[in-house]
Amino acid sequence: MLRIFQVYRPIQVAKHVKNFFKGRLFIIGIGGFEFEYGRLLPPKSADLNALNVLSEVNKEIQILSTTSA
């Protein structure tokens, strides 16, 4: 399943990753990502912007996990 995000909103992306657990997503202007076990995986082309997004979304997922438990 591929989800395309028109606008980058870390909380929205984190909720999608947490709910679907495994799949792919694409953020317009940033690039494509794969996620597995509720975490974003490093992209194939590791540019600085994509790595910052990866870090930010994974932090949001961690926050969501601690607040819902």
C-alpha atoms as one frame of an Amber mdcrd trajectory, in Angstrom:
protein
   0.000   0.000   0.000   1.410   3.377  -1.008   0.159   6.534   0.692   0.998
   9.899  -0.836   1.141  12.923   1.467   0.693  16.250  -0.314   1.964  18.225
   2.696   4.492  17.083   5.294   2.881  16.940   8.723   4.963  14.780  11.084
   2.064  13.820  13.360  -0.125  12.762  10.428   2.672  10.674   8.916   3.438
   9.127  12.329  -0.193   8.106  12.836  -0.276   6.471   9.405   2.936   4.534
  10.062   1.751   3.452  13.503  -1.674   2.310  12.237  -0.549   0.356   9.173
   2.687  -1.024  10.634   4.230  -1.971   7.243   4.174  -0.331   3.828   5.392
   2.600   1.769   4.689   6.301   1.691   5.682   9.272  -0.394   5.855  12.873
   0.775   5.692  15.448  -2.016   8.894  17.488  -2.062  10.797  15.100   0.232
  10.681  11.624  -1.268   9.652   8.039  -0.673   9.992   5.986   2.489   9.298
   2.450   3.581   8.150   1.550   7.050   8.115  -1.690   8.965   7.246  -2.616
  12.535   5.805   0.856  13.068   9.054   2.740  12.273  10.293   4.556   9.181
  13.287   2.893   7.570  16.212   4.892   6.157  15.608   5.856   2.505  17.746
   4.523  -0.336  19.032   8.011  -1.151  20.057   9.350   2.229  19.999  13.105
   1.734  19.992  15.346   4.788  16.380  16.499   4.400  15.074  12.913   4.189
  17.106  11.886   7.249  15.707  14.826   9.222  12.177  13.772   8.271  12.960
  10.178   9.253  14.197  11.270  12.663  11.299  13.646  13.281   8.597  11.126
  12.320  10.166   8.328  14.375  10.244  10.670  17.407   6.553  11.420  16.891
   5.809   7.675  16.689   7.654   7.161  19.960   5.640   9.973  21.587   2.393
   8.446  20.298   3.419   5.048  21.667   4.180   6.368  25.148   1.032   8.476
  25.432  -1.348   5.707  24.298   0.063   3.045  26.605
